[in-house]
Each structure stands twice: as C-alpha cells, then as structure tokens.
Amino acid sequence: MSILNNIQTIYFIGIGGIGMSALARFAKLKGLNVCGYDKTETSLTKTLVSEGITVGYVDEISALPESITNKQNTLVIYTPAIPKDNVIFNWFLAENYTMMKRAKLLGEITKDTLCLAVAGTHGKTTTSAILGHLLAACNMPVTAFLGGIAENYKSNFISRGTEITVVEADEFDRSFLTLSPDIACVTSMDADHLDIYGSAQEIEKSFTDFASLLPKKENLLYKKGLPLNGQSVAIEEDADFEAQNVRIENGAYIFDLKTPNQKLTDLQFFLPGHHNLHNAITAVGMALLADAPIALLPKALSSFKGVERRFSYKIRRDNLVLIDDYAHHPTEINALFQAVAEMYPGDEKLIVFQPHLFSRTKDFADGFAESLAQFDQILLLDIYPAREKPMEGVSSDWLLSKIFDVIKASPVERSRNLHEIAKLINKTELISEIKKSKCRVKLLVGAGDIGAEVEFITKTLSDEN
C-alpha cells in the first residue's frame, strides 16, 4: 500500500456513496485524516460524521477544510459519477493535487492481500456481503468493502484483519479492471450501463477481460450458462457448485451443496428468491476456495441477516407485508417477483417503482414494462436522473404506456381497469396511494431517492395498525 505511505489526509469527492464511504472508513481506521464532500446529507453521511469524519455539502472552494492545504500529503479520491462541472473536483484538478478514482485506490489497497472479487451486473452486493460475513464468522482475517449496509454489522465495512479482502468488482466505467483478484466470481452479465459500453458485446468483453486477471481459471466461479472459463454454479442443474434437494422450511431455504471435492448437507439460508440462493452458493464456493473452515460454514451461512434494501422486510404481519428493495434493472425486478411469488403465492402484490437514469429507462423500456406488468398493481414515480440530464421522449409516462401495452396483450384476465392496475404518481401521493391499495404484499423498489422515503412510509403504516 505504498500509495498511502506519505499521505496524511484523504479527501473524498462523493463521500456519501456506498462504495466511497467504505473506503473512507478504512482510511479512518488507518489513522488518516479523512474528509469529503457530497451534495446532500444522508443517514450514511451522518454516520460518517459521528465516526469523526468531516463531511461538507457545499460545492465551493471556501467550504474546503484547512487540512487539505498541503497538496504533498493530501490524496483526492473521486467517483466517476461526479458531474464534470463539480467546482471542488475542478479546483483540485487545476491545483495539481494527486487524484485517483475510487476503483484505483481499492486496487492499491487490495493488491497485496488475498483478494476475493465479486463481479456481475446483478448480485454483487448481496454476494460480497454473504462472503464477507462467512469469512468474518469463520474467524478469518478479512476486510470487506461492501456496496450496501450488511444487517449483521449495520455497516458497509467489515474489519477483522488485513490478510484477506472482499471487494465488489464494479463493471461501471470498467473499474474492475484495476483490481488484482486471486479468487473471483461473475454472478451475471446482462446488458447494462450502455451509456458507457455502447453494446452488450462490449460488456461481455469487459467481463472476459476481468476473468483473465485471475492467476488460474479454477479460481473463477461463474453462473452456469455464461460464456466464461472456470467453475460453474447452479441450482438443481449439473454444475461444479450445485445446490441440490432445495426446499423451503419455515421461511428458509434448506439445501445440499455439491462441490468438486465434497458435499455439504442441510445448509440453511434465510433470504428469499432463487437469485439470493444463487448468491449464497457462490459465496460459499468462494469461501471454500479461500480455505474457510468447512465445519464453521453452515452456522455462518444460517446467521446471515441480509443487506439493507435487498428484499428487506420492513413490516410483516397478517394484513400487510412491506418489502424494500434496490432493484433497478428488469432482470432484478423479475428476480424480485419470483421471490415474492414463491413466498406469497396466494396474495396480490403492489410494486412502487422509481426508474433510475433516463438512459437505463430508454435502453430497457420494454424489459421494464414486461417485468413490472407481472405485479397486480403498479405505482410509478418519475425517473430519478442521478448524474444525467433529461432525454427527449423518455419519461415515466412513456414507460407507463408500454406497461399498458403489455397488460392489454396479456391473455390473463384482470378484474381492474388499466388505470387501477398501473398509474403515475408523485412522492406527495405515495402514502395515500399505498394505503388505498388492497394488495397485502407491497414493495418499494428502485435505486434512486425512493430509499429516503422508506422509513417514513414504514412508520406511517406501522402506526396505523
């Protein structure tokens, strides 16, 4: 980690991001002075402040702390999602500070460790959180940088030692190619980030390039069916790591895991959905490749509580089930539907969905319409733009018209008319519309600022019953 040898201060531009904040916590633990900027105060930035990290919310040079004035011992880390007109970013650039992307720092931190990297367009956060938890619960010397808040630790950062690292290998901006993985997985390779890659073929090539970083192909686990070389993972389908005899008992998956060298029986895992079960199999496989003690793995797996905003139960009672989830791609919404349909087969289901990014909505509009139309009722919020400017013709109203087309073409009879099944609403109508719905199972879904509404909605619905 020679890059940090002469550094006293690290300034993070976009410190409130889930990946950035994990690195900020690591730097603080190393005894460095840590500070940063983000555009809005969130529960995550408040937590960083409570841990002794300085966070500013004003994009002006006058708001920068004095601790960054010595450019010789200050390192500036930024996320590629930062807007190009960010004043602070451009000032550091003009003043010739040492600057690097988040992924580059992550690569530097992990290159002299046994690095376990979790890649895939979906499933990274849950898989890496399970893996980090397995190794920590097995008393292994692990540091895990997570893209979500692990419920077991109430943090996106696990620190139990520095010999092993667990990281999310992010395909956005080809960031994962800066890593030096020793063991890795690829959970999925669906088209996404087409604003960066341009085509599905380019995304596939980047994952192939990532896989080539491994010292040997046997150290790569991949979902069976992907065009990769390594060891395959599947559920009830012949594979190197295969879940067999899968059943549901008391709200948990019980299964046996066949590996190339042994068989683990009656494993227990509490997260719903085949996508989560697949994530669990992959994480156990990676833990075995990292020489985790087999005897301790079953208990470690059964004790995993999940990740915030990944099928997170907010209310569970006879007349209402409220679930919060980060899904923001049609494949993820399909996986979410499979999970709730399996767990609540007889109940009607409402989805409140906030599309994330104009480009993603445009690229996958038909897929979004198909996946959303599976639900009994759909409440659609306006598109959350994040880093993007509006695109002409791309809106939630446009997406709604596509959902209507799917519903009208479906052979399934619906008792409600189209505008009762699906409608566009704004945030001020959220509570009243959710209350109006007769669906027992209600889901709050999306990667935008819908997450900020979840606690208020939960409290309001809880107080009424």
Residue pairs with C-beta under 8 A, 6 or more apart in sequence:
1 108
1 109
1 112
3 75
3 105
3 108
4 27
4 30
4 32
4 75
4 108
6 72
6 73
7 32
7 73
7 74
7 75
8 32
8 33
8 70
8 73
8 74
9 32
9 33
9 34
9 35
9 67
9 68
9 70
9 73
9 74
9 75
10 24
10 27
10 32
10 33
10 34
10 35
10 74
10 75
10 76
10 77
11 35
11 36
11 37
11 64
11 68
11 74
11 75
11 76
11 77
11 92
12 20
12 23
12 24
12 34
12 35
12 36
12 37
12 77
12 78
13 36
13 37
13 76
13 77
13 78
13 79
13 82
13 86
13 88
13 89
13 92
14 20
14 36
14 37
14 38
14 78
14 79
14 81
14 82
14 102
15 21
15 24
15 35
15 36
15 37
15 38
15 45
15 48
15 53
15 55
16 38
16 39
16 40
16 42
16 44
16 45
16 48
16 55
17 38
17 79
17 81
17 102
18 44
18 146
18 147
18 148
18 149
18 156
19 79
19 102
19 106
19 145
19 147
19 156
19 168
19 170
20 36
20 77
20 79
20 102
21 44
21 45
21 48
21 156
21 157
22 145
22 146
22 147
22 156
22 157
23 77
23 102
23 105
23 106
23 109
23 145
24 34
24 36
24 48
24 53
25 48
25 51
25 53
25 155
25 156
25 157
26 109
26 143
26 145
26 157
26 159
27 34
28 34
28 51
28 52
28 53
29 159
33 67
34 52
34 53
34 54
35 53
35 54
35 55
35 56
35 65
35 67
35 68
36 53
36 54
36 55
36 56
37 55
37 56
37 57
37 58
37 59
37 63
37 88
38 45
38 55
38 57
39 57
39 59
40 57
41 55
41 57
42 452
45 55
45 57
48 55
49 55
54 65
54 67
56 63
56 64
56 65
59 86
59 87
59 88
60 87
60 88
61 87
61 88
61 91
63 88
64 88
64 91
67 74
68 74
71 95
71 96
71 97
71 98
74 97
74 98
75 97
75 98
75 99
75 100
75 105
76 92
76 97
76 98
76 99
76 100
77 99
77 100
77 101
77 102
77 105
78 89
78 99
78 100
78 101
78 102
79 101
79 102
80 101
80 102
80 172
80 173
80 175
81 386
81 387
82 89
83 387
92 99
93 99
101 173
101 175
101 178
102 175
103 170
103 173
103 175
103 176
103 178
103 179
104 178
106 145
106 167
106 178
106 179
107 178
107 179
107 180
109 165
110 165
110 167
110 179
110 180
111 179
111 180
113 143
113 162
113 163
113 164
113 165
114 163
114 164
114 165
114 182
114 183
114 290
115 164
115 165
115 167
115 179
115 180
115 181
115 182
115 183
116 131
116 164
116 165
116 166
116 167
116 181
116 182
116 183
116 184
116 286
116 290
117 167
117 168
117 169
117 176
117 179
117 181
117 183
117 184
117 185
118 124
118 127
118 128
118 131
118 166
118 167
118 168
118 169
118 184
118 185
118 187
118 282
118 286
119 168
119 169
119 171
119 176
119 184
119 185
119 186
119 187
119 207
119 210
120 127
120 185
120 186
120 187
120 188
120 189
120 223
121 171
121 188
121 189
121 190
121 191
121 192
121 203
121 329
121 331
122 187
122 188
122 190
122 275
122 329
122 331
122 332
122 335
123 187
123 188
123 275
123 278
123 279
123 282
124 147
124 168
124 169
124 170
124 187
125 146
125 147
125 148
125 168
125 307
125 310
125 326
126 148
126 271
126 276
126 279
126 306
126 307
126 310
127 185
127 187
127 279
127 282
127 283
128 144
128 146
128 147
128 166
128 167
128 168
128 283
129 144
129 146
129 148
129 150
129 304
129 306
129 307
130 279
130 280
130 283
130 301
130 304
131 144
131 166
131 283
131 286
131 287
132 142
132 144
132 146
132 150
132 158
132 166
133 150
133 152
133 153
133 158
133 300
133 303
133 304
134 283
134 284
134 287
134 292
134 297
134 300
134 301
134 304
135 142
135 144
135 160
135 164
135 166
135 287
135 290
135 292
136 142
136 144
136 158
136 160
137 296
137 299
137 300
137 303
138 287
138 292
138 293
138 296
138 297
138 300
139 160
139 296
140 160
140 161
140 164
140 290
140 292
141 160
141 161
141 162
141 163
141 164
142 158
142 160
142 161
142 163
142 164
142 165
142 166
143 157
143 158
143 159
143 160
143 161
143 162
143 164
143 165
143 166
144 157
144 158
144 165
144 166
144 167
145 156
145 157
145 165
145 166
145 167
145 168
146 155
146 156
146 157
146 158
146 166
146 168
146 307
147 156
147 168
147 170
148 156
148 307
148 308
148 309
148 310
148 326
149 155
149 156
149 307
149 308
149 309
150 156
150 158
150 305
150 306
150 307
150 308
151 305
151 306
151 307
151 308
151 312
152 303
152 304
152 305
158 166
164 290
167 179
169 175
169 176
169 179
169 181
169 184
169 210
170 176
171 192
171 193
171 203
171 206
171 207
171 210
172 193
172 196
173 196
174 196
174 206
176 206
176 210
177 206
177 209
177 210
177 213
179 210
179 213
180 213
181 210
181 213
181 214
181 219
182 214
182 215
182 219
183 214
183 219
183 220
183 286
183 289
183 290
184 210
184 211
184 213
184 214
184 219
184 220
184 221
184 286
185 220
185 221
185 222
185 233
185 282
185 285
185 286
186 207
186 210
186 211
186 220
186 221
186 222
186 223
186 226
186 228
187 223
187 278
187 279
187 282
188 223
188 226
188 331
189 203
189 204
189 207
189 226
189 227
190 329
190 331
191 199
191 200
191 203
191 363
191 364
192 203
192 329
192 360
193 203
194 200
194 203
194 359
194 360
194 363
195 357
195 359
195 360
195 363
195 388
197 203
197 206
204 227
207 226
207 228
208 227
208 228
211 217
211 220
211 222
211 228
211 229
211 230
214 220
214 230
217 229
217 230
218 230
218 231
219 230
219 289
220 228
220 229
220 230
220 231
221 230
221 231
221 232
221 233
221 240
221 241
221 282
221 285
221 286
221 289
222 228
222 230
222 231
222 232
222 233
223 232
223 233
223 234
223 278
223 282
224 232
224 233
224 234
224 237
224 239
231 240
231 241
231 260
231 285
232 239
232 240
232 241
233 239
233 240
233 241
233 242
233 278
233 281
233 282
233 285
234 241
234 242
234 243
234 278
235 242
235 243
235 246
235 274
235 277
235 278
235 281
236 242
236 243
236 244
236 246
240 259
240 260
241 257
241 258
241 259
241 260
241 281
241 282
241 284
241 285
242 257
242 258
242 281
243 255
243 256
243 257
243 277
243 278
243 281
244 255
244 256
244 257
244 258
245 254
245 255
245 256
246 253
246 254
246 255
246 277
247 253
247 254
247 255
248 254
248 342
251 270
251 272
251 343
252 268
252 269
252 270
252 302
253 268
253 269
253 270
253 277
253 280
254 266
254 267
254 268
255 266
255 267
255 269
255 277
256 263
256 264
256 265
256 266
256 267
257 263
257 264
257 267
257 281
257 284
259 285
259 288
261 288
262 294
264 284
264 294
264 297
264 298
266 298
267 284
267 298
267 301
267 302
268 298
268 301
268 302
269 276
269 277
269 280
269 301
269 302
269 304
270 302
270 304
270 305
270 306
271 277
271 279
271 280
271 304
271 306
271 310
271 311
272 311
272 339
272 340
272 342
272 343
273 311
273 335
273 336
273 338
273 339
273 342
274 335
274 338
274 339
274 342
275 332
275 335
275 338
275 339
276 310
276 311
276 339
280 301
280 304
284 297
284 301
287 297
288 294
288 297
306 312
308 324
309 324
309 325
309 326
309 451
309 454
310 325
310 326
311 323
311 325
311 336
311 339
312 323
312 324
312 325
313 321
313 322
313 323
314 322
314 323
314 324
314 444
314 454
314 457
314 458
315 321
315 322
315 458
315 461
315 462
316 322
317 465
319 440
319 465
320 440
320 442
320 461
320 465
321 344
321 347
321 440
321 441
321 442
322 442
322 443
322 444
322 457
322 458
322 461
323 340
323 441
323 442
323 443
323 444
324 443
324 444
324 445
324 451
324 454
325 336
325 443
325 444
325 445
326 332
326 445
326 446
326 447
326 451
327 333
327 335
327 336
327 445
327 446
327 447
328 355
328 356
328 360
328 445
328 446
328 447
328 448
329 360
329 364
329 367
330 364
330 367
330 368
330 370
330 371
331 367
331 371
333 351
333 353
333 368
333 371
333 372
333 445
334 371
334 374
336 443
336 445
337 349
337 371
337 374
337 375
340 349
340 441
340 443
341 349
344 440
344 441
347 439
347 440
347 441
348 376
348 377
348 438
348 439
348 440
348 441
349 375
349 376
349 377
349 439
349 441
349 442
349 443
350 375
350 376
350 377
350 378
350 379
350 434
350 437
350 439
350 441
350 442
350 443
351 372
351 375
351 377
351 378
351 379
351 443
351 445
352 379
352 381
352 430
352 434
352 442
352 443
352 444
352 445
352 450
353 372
353 378
353 379
353 380
353 381
353 445
353 446
354 381
354 382
354 383
354 384
354 445
354 446
354 447
354 448
354 449
354 450
355 361
355 368
355 380
355 381
355 382
355 383
355 384
355 396
355 399
355 446
355 448
356 383
356 384
356 386
356 446
356 447
356 448
357 383
357 384
357 385
357 386
357 387
357 388
358 383
358 385
358 388
358 389
358 390
358 391
358 394
359 388
359 391
361 368
361 383
361 394
361 396
361 399
362 391
362 394
365 394
365 398
365 399
365 402
366 402
368 399
368 402
368 403
369 399
369 402
369 403
369 405
369 406
370 406
372 378
372 380
372 403
372 422
373 403
373 406
373 407
373 410
373 422
375 443
376 421
376 439
377 416
377 420
377 421
377 422
377 437
377 439
378 403
378 421
378 422
378 423
379 422
379 423
379 425
379 430
379 433
379 434
379 437
380 396
380 399
380 400
380 403
380 422
380 423
380 424
380 425
381 396
381 424
381 425
381 426
381 427
381 430
381 446
381 450
382 395
382 396
382 424
382 426
383 394
383 395
383 396
384 446
384 447
384 448
384 449
384 450
386 448
396 424
397 424
400 422
400 423
400 424
403 422
404 418
404 422
407 414
407 418
407 421
407 422
408 418
414 421
423 433
425 433
427 453
430 453
430 457
431 457
431 460
434 442
434 457
434 461
435 461
435 464
444 450
444 453
444 454
444 457
